[in-house]
Amino acid sequence: MIRDVFTAVPSDPDDRPPGDAGAATHDQFATRLIGEVKRRPRRLMVACLATVLGPAVAAHAGSLGPRSTAEIRLAGEPSGRVPAPRPGDVASWLPVAAQAAATCPGLPPNVLVAIAQVESSLGLQTWTSSAGAVGPMQFLPSTWRAYGADGDGDGSVDVMNTVDAVHGAARLLCANGGGDPERLASAVWNYNRSHEYVRRVLALAGSVGS
């Protein structure tokens, strides 16, 4: 009913005891509504919009699943620049990994550092592999085209740029469920399809920073 739609319309003080709220008649409501339209049309319009559209907006927000949220985060600009890590220096890789992992809620930063350790000895060995993978995180060109990222916000998406590469790795892992602890091993496997690789990365991740 229309009287139930305008729930945000201010009313006169109600001195009735609890339980008597239904005693108001349709005519009383209509009279009050007409009065409010004449006295405060702008406030009434805002109240109507909030009442009618509010539930729809909330329902739409609630329909976003974990993957959609991750995609929205990944589409944004980096939260702040961090220094490029030094080749072979674990401590300098951790801030970059933490920033990249933040784009995929639930993804452990240590896993990114461990992948860098396995793939290129933390940037010490970035030559092209026999399979054609390049850079500190060893991306195949086709994979980089799909998941490359401008991690340092300089306007360039460069597979040889360490910060970009770590952000790209976070995107790839996230797309395969890396933000879910139960799917993390599978995400690492999709990064490099070897069960031995998965065991090695996860073992190293457990020791990073310790």
Sequence and secondary structure as in RCSB ss.txt:
>XXXX:A:sequence
MIRDVFTAVPSDPDDRPPGDAGAATHDQFATRLIGEVKRRPRRLMVACLATVLGPAVAAHAGSLGPRSTAEIRLA
GEPSGRVPAPRPGDVASWLPVAAQAAATCPGLPPNVLVAIAQVESSLGLQTWTSSAGAVGPMQFLPSTWRAYGAD
GDGDGSVDVMNTVDAVHGAARLLCANGGGDPERLASAVWNYNRSHEYVRRVLALAGSVGS
>XXXX:A:secstr
 HHHH TTS      S TT GGG  HHHHHHHHHHHHHH HHHHHHHHHHHHHHHHHHHHHHT  HHHHHHHHHH
S  SS      TT HHHHHHHHHHHHTTSTT  HHHHHHHHHHHHTTTT  S  TT  BTTTTB HHHHHHH   
TT SS   TTSHHHHHHHHHHHHHHTTTTSTTTHHHHHHHHS  HHHHHHHHHHHHHTT 
